[in-house]
Amino acid sequence: MRLLVPLLLFGLAVPAIAQHQTAEPTRFTLDECIQYALENAVSIKNASIDEEIADARVKETRGIGLPQIDGAVSLQHNHQLSPFFARAEVAEQLGGVALNGLDPSDVIAAPNFFQLPSSGNASISVNQLLFNGSYLVGLKAANAYRELSRRSSRQTREEVIQQVSKAYYTVLINNDRLTLLDNNISRVDSLLKTTEAMYRNGFAESIDVDRVRVAFNNLTTERDKFHNLQELSLQLLKFQMNYPMNAPLEVEGDIASLEVDERVLQEYAVSWDYTQRSDYQLLEANRNLQQLDVRNKIAAGMPSLSAFATAGYLTQSPNIGGLFVTNTNLEETDMIGPDKWYDYSLFGVSLNVPIFSGLQRSYRLQQSKLNLMKIENSFTTLRQAIDLEVKQAATNYLNAIKTLESQRENTALAERVARVTKIKFEQGVGSNLEVIDAESALKEAQTNYYSALYDALVARVDLDKAYGKLVPAETE
C-alpha cells in the first residue's frame, strides 16, 4: 500500500511528461499571425491603454460640470492672541480698561477679549458651475482627443500588420526554398552516384566525379546556412507578433494561393480617397483639436457663472481640550457659551467677468490661430506625399509582377535544360560540365524566382498600406 501512491503519481506524471516532450509546434496562417499580433503586440497594448486614458480624460472633463463637494475640519490654538485696537473710551466701555490719564480719543492696543485662544470649524461646501464657455468647448475637445487616440491606435495596428506580413512571407518563402534545396541536393546526389558508376565502368573521368561532388558539397553547405537564416527569420516573426521566443512556431500557407496580379490596382483606384489613410485621419483629428483650441481661447474671455453653498459648525474655547467637550448645561437661547458648537450656513452665486488681461488672451488666440494655419498647410504636403507614395507603390508593384513572371518562365526553362542535359549525359551524348552548368543555372534561376516572389509580396503589402487597405474594417 505504501508503494501504491508513488506508483500512481508516477503513472500520472509519465503521460504529462511525454505529452510535453512530443508537443507539436503551433501552426499559424497569415491571418492568425496578424490576429495574434493585434492581441499581444506591446505597441498595440500601449495604444489600447492610450485609448483608455483618452476615455478617462473625457470623463474627467465632464466631471467639471458636476457639483464639486468639499468637506473641511480645522482646529486652531492661538498661543498669543493679537491685540485689539480701539479708541481708549471704547476699550474702557467694552473691556473695563482704565484710561489712566489717556485722552478718550487715543487709540490703544487692548487685550483681545472678543476671541478665545482655541477655535474649531467643521464645514461642507458645494460649488456648481452654471455657465462657462471654456468648459463647453472642453467637452468637445475631450471627445476630439479620444478620436485622436483612436486614429493613432489605428495607425499602430497598420504598422504591426505591415511588419508581421513581411516577416510571415519571409518564413513562408524560405520554407519552400528549403524544400527546393533538398530536392536539388537529392537530384545532384543521384547525379553523383550515376557519375561514380560511369567512372567505375570507364565511361567518365575522375574529374567529372569531382565536379559533381563539388556541386553537391556546395548545395549541402548552402542548405545548412539557409536553415540557420530561416531560424533567424522565424525569430523575427515571433518578435513582431510578441510570441514567446522559446515556444515552437510554424507558418502555414500555400505560395500558389498568394494573389499577386494587376487587378488589385484597378480595384483600389475605383474608390480611393485620402481619408482612407490613417496618417490623413490623424492629421484631421489634430486639426479638429486645434480648431477647438481656437474656440477655447475665445471662450476664455466670456463671463462664467457658478453657484455655491456652505454649511458648518464652529466653536471657541479657552484651551484646545475644550473643543472636544460639549457643554450640555447651556440653553438653546444662550448667545455665548464656550465648549459648544454653533451651526452656520450660506449660499449664493458668483459671476466672473474677464475685463483686461494685459492682452494675454489676445496673443494666446493669435498663437492658436497660427498653429491652425500650420496644420492646414500640412494637408497640402501630406496629400502630395500620399500621391507620391501611391504612385511609387503602384510602380514597384507592377515592376515586381513583371519580374516575377519573367523569373517564373526562366525557372521553367532552366528546369527543362537541366533535365535534358542530365538525360544526354546519362546516354553518353553530353558532357559532365554541361550538367554542372545547367544545375548552377537552375539554382540561380530558382533563387531569382523566390527573390522576385518575395519582392512582389512585399510590394503588395506596401501597396495596401499606400491605399489604406491594411487594417480590416472589423478591427477599426
C-alpha positions, 0 to 999 in steps of 0.5 A, a space after each residue: 500500500 505504501 508503494 501504491 501512491 508513488 506508483 500512481 503519481 508516477 503513472 500520472 506524471 509519465 503521460 504529462 511528461 511525454 505529452 510535453 516532450 512530443 508537443 507539436 509546434 503551433 501552426 499559424 496562417 497569415 491571418 492568425 499571425 496578424 490576429 495574434 499580433 493585434 492581441 499581444 503586440 506591446 505597441 498595440 497594448 500601449 495604444 489600447 491603454 492610450 485609448 483608455 486614458 483618452 476615455 478617462 480624460 473625457 470623463 474627467 472633463 465632464 466631471 467639471 460640470 458636476 457639483 464639486 463637494 468639499 468637506 473641511 475640519 480645522 482646529 486652531 490654538 492661538 498661543 498669543 492672541 493679537 491685540 485689539 485696537 480701539 479708541 481708549 473710551 471704547 476699550 474702557 466701555 467694552 473691556 473695563 480698561 482704565 484710561 489712566 490719564 489717556 485722552 478718550 480719543 487715543 487709540 490703544 492696543 487692548 487685550 483681545 477679549 472678543 476671541 478665545 485662544 482655541 477655535 474649531 470649524 467643521 464645514 461642507 461646501 458645494 460649488 456648481 458651475 452654471 455657465 462657462 464657455 471654456 468648459 463647453 468647448 472642453 467637452 468637445 475637445 475631450 471627445 476630439 482627443 479620444 478620436 485622436 487616440 483612436 486614429 493613432 491606435 489605428 495607425 499602430 495596428 497598420 504598422 504591426 500588420 505591415 511588419 508581421 506580413 513581411 516577416 510571415 512571407 519571409 518564413 513562408 518563402 524560405 520554407 519552400 526554398 528549403 524544400 527546393 534545396 533538398 530536392 536539388 541536393 537529392 537530384 545532384 546526389 543521384 547525379 553523383 552516384 550515376 557519375 561514380 558508376 560511369 567512372 567505375 565502368 570507364 565511361 567518365 573521368 575522375 574529374 567529372 566525379 569531382 565536379 559533381 561532388 563539388 556541386 553537391 558539397 556546395 548545395 549541402 553547405 548552402 542548405 545548412 546556412 539557409 536553415 540557420 537564416 530561416 531560424 533567424 527569420 522565424 525569430 523575427 516573426 515571433 518578435 513582431 507578433 510578441 510570441 514567446 521566443 522559446 515556444 515552437 512556431 510554424 507558418 502555414 500557407 500555400 505560395 500558389 494561393 498568394 494573389 499577386 496580379 494587376 487587378 488589385 490596382 484597378 480595384 483600389 483606384 475605383 474608390 480611393 480617397 485620402 481619408 482612407 489613410 490613417 496618417 490623413 485621419 490623424 492629421 484631421 483629428 489634430 486639426 479638429 483639436 486645434 480648431 477647438 483650441 481656437 474656440 477655447 481661447 475665445 471662450 476664455 474671455 466670456 463671463 462664467 457663472 457658478 453657484 455655491 453653498 456652505 454649511 458648518 459648525 464652529 466653536 471657541 474655547 479657552 484651551 484646545 481640550 475644550 473643543 472636544 467637550 460639549 457643554 450640555 448645561 447651556 440653553 438653546 437661547 444662550 448667545 455665548 457659551 464656550 465648549 459648544 458648537 454653533 451651526 452656520 450656513 450660506 449660499 449664493 452665486 458668483 459671476 466672473 467677468 474677464 475685463 483686461 488681461 494685459 492682452 494675454 488672451 489676445 496673443 494666446 488666440 493669435 498663437 492658436 490661430 497660427 498653429 491652425 494655419 500650420 496644420 492646414 498647410 500640412 494637408 497640402 504636403 501630406 496629400 502630395 506625399 500620399 500621391 507620391 507614395 501611391 504612385 511609387 507603390 503602384 510602380 514597384 508593384 507592377 515592376 515586381 509582377 513583371 519580374 516575377 513572371 519573367 523569373 517564373 518562365 526562366 525557372 521553367 526553362 532552366 528546369 527543362 535544360 537541366 533535365 535534358 542535359 542530365 538525360 544526354 549525359 546519362 546516354 553518353 551524348 553530353 558532357 559532365 560540365 554541361 550538367 554542372 552548368 545547367 544545375 548552377 543555372 537552375 539554382 540561380 534561376 530558382 533563387 531569382 524566382 523566390 527573390 522576385 516572389 518575395 519582392 512582389 509580396 512585399 510590394 503588395 503589402 506596401 501597396 495596401 498600406 499606400 491605399 489604406 487597405 491594411 487594417 480590416 474594417 472589423 478591427 477599426 
